[in-house]
Amino acid sequence: MLKRLKKYSDLGYSLIAIILAFAIGALLIYLSGLNVGKAYSALFNGAFGSLFNFTQTLMNTIPLIFTGLAVAIGFKSGLFNIGGEGQMYLGAFVTAITAIYLSFLPSIILIPLVLLAGGLAGSAWSFIPGYLKTRTGAHEVVTTIMMNYIGILATSFLLLRYFQETGPIPQTVFIPESARLPELIEFSRLTWAIFIAVFVVILCDIFYKRTNLGYKIQTVGKNSSAAEYAGISSDKMMVLSMMISGFMAGLAGATIVMGVLHRFITNFSPGYGFTGIAVAVLGRNKPVGVLFAALLFGALQTGGITMQLFAKIPMDLMVVIQGLVILFVATPVLIKKLLRK
Amino acid sequence: MSEILDVIFNINTFSAAIRISVPLVFAAIGGVFSERVGVINLGLEGMLLGGAFSAVLGSYLTGNPYIGVLLAMFMGAIIGFIFALFTLKFEANHVVAGVGLNILLLGTTTWLMQIIWGSRGTSVNVTGLSEITIPLISSIPIIGKLFGSHNILVYLMFVVVILSWIVLFRTPFGLRLRVIGEHPKAADTLGIKIRKIQYTSLIFSGVLCGLGGAYLSLGHLNWFSMNMSAGRGYMALAANIFGGWNPLGAFGASYLFAFTDALQMRMQALNLNVPNEIIQMVPYILTILVLAGAMIRSRPPAALGKHYKTSR
């Protein structure tokens, strides 16, 4: 009974945090002399107004599910991985290169293989901060941020040096048809990746709720000295957790390349890796929570573009709302105080 | 190879590094002040960005860059206060609140830039800080080149480094401040007004970041651009750790980062056979190595990141 109550209050706090963030957003629009109603209705229409708009929302939701899971999985072991952006770039790059070089393989082998390659590239990138954290204590927030810069520079270096398609645009050639994920609705760029994402969410949920390893990782996150006492190597669990986390971010990059871009392009991300932080915080680091939080931020991303086009409201408002949501969700004490009044 | 050595040991590289180090030094000392009272401050990045924006806004509105600097300090204080509210009063996880603050300020500054100047990339040009030449010092051969002619914030930085060290390590106030980060319960028992000192310290941290941000925009380029801080706040936090939570150490570490950055920029101009992307990576790689190296032998304030409820 108590447990159930806590579950509801978590959801309640998240909803209040969202409402507060939107209210402050509205205030900001109003103070800038713009029309709040027009802004928010354009935002809503852009995200859900038509079937096509909704497919675009889902398309933007997919990478956010993965980057959100990446951050949430890090948190489970007590680590804050904000290197999702860099891990995603590595994932996208390796996915594209693997697909191009193994184009002779049949689709049924190629698709899982390049997905795996993308995920592992992300893992490799997140292994470094994880290893450094356990061996030297270097704070993962700083190292993952630095790895973002290094990863984005490294992929563009490799692209420009070795893999650029002839022409002025820094991009690879297209990946073969056999490595692309099929579209669900024509011209929508919404692909089967959405099912992969939901499947991975379910897997993660089972992993943390039902498996021994998942339980061990969470014990480390809650109390690493207690975990050590129980014979769990917290160092090992942290590195492993960091690698699973990077794998998810890598999958974000892989599915973008296989489903949307069909090639690697420099600077392709509008900050999916960073939005993943807001997604995980709002989703309370629970896989199913991440799924719904990703849908919200996917909708904001998509609707934000419409809002900018039709209501002339800069879409950076969405970034403001992200920041506010993170701050408010992080402070249940504040919300409790507000409710008591 | 000799070309590279020429760049490394060139006086211009050393003097460029002083300029590049300014925002890092201010923010790193801001980091020292907040971590010494037990608050992990990842919000340095957002505070720098907010400072850079406010400085340009102040100069844009009044035409006077010094008012820009004052506005940056004021906004820094407000941001520091908000961060203190969230981490101390509302007991938010420090790391999550810091990252939230950074995202909030990235969004707010980019948004306001478009509302005020109608551009998402950069603001208009405003009057920047002019250089002040110190008569006697500027005529000494090497020292003159290094310290003789800078804008006011560079000189202020040196003052802040020394004064912060004195305050932290040579005054009763500094001792009280440090006890809070090490053992808040002991501080409480001794009757130290924990919250008051923590708030003061975090607001001061914001003011310092405001100064660092002002230097980024008014001391360097005379405009504001989107995400202008570009990770410097995180580097500053690493410099604070590498510097052993000490203003002098923070200065040394920041100067090391800045020197690498200066080197990186000058090497790009040399047309060496090394790709620019690789050269650009160097400061980031160095930050990681330094942090990994520093953490092995140094120890953070014992109560860092923990919430402590005061007895009154």
Interface residues (C-beta under 8 A of the other chain):
Chain A: L28 S32 F80 I82 I128 L132 R135 T136 G137 A138 H139 V141 V142 T143 I145 M146 M147 Y149 I150 L153 A154 S156 F157 L160 R161 F274 I277 A278 V281 P314 D316 L317 M318 V319 V320 I321 Q322 G323 L324 V325 I326 L327 A330 T331 V333 L334 K337
Chain B: L42 F86 K89 F90 E91 A92 N93 V95 V96 A97 V99 G100 L101 N102 I103 L104 L105 L106 G107 T108 T110 W111 Q114 I115 R120 G231 Y234 M235 L237 A238 I241 P275 E277 I278 Q280 M281 Y284 I285 T287 I288 L291 A292 G293 A294 M295 I296
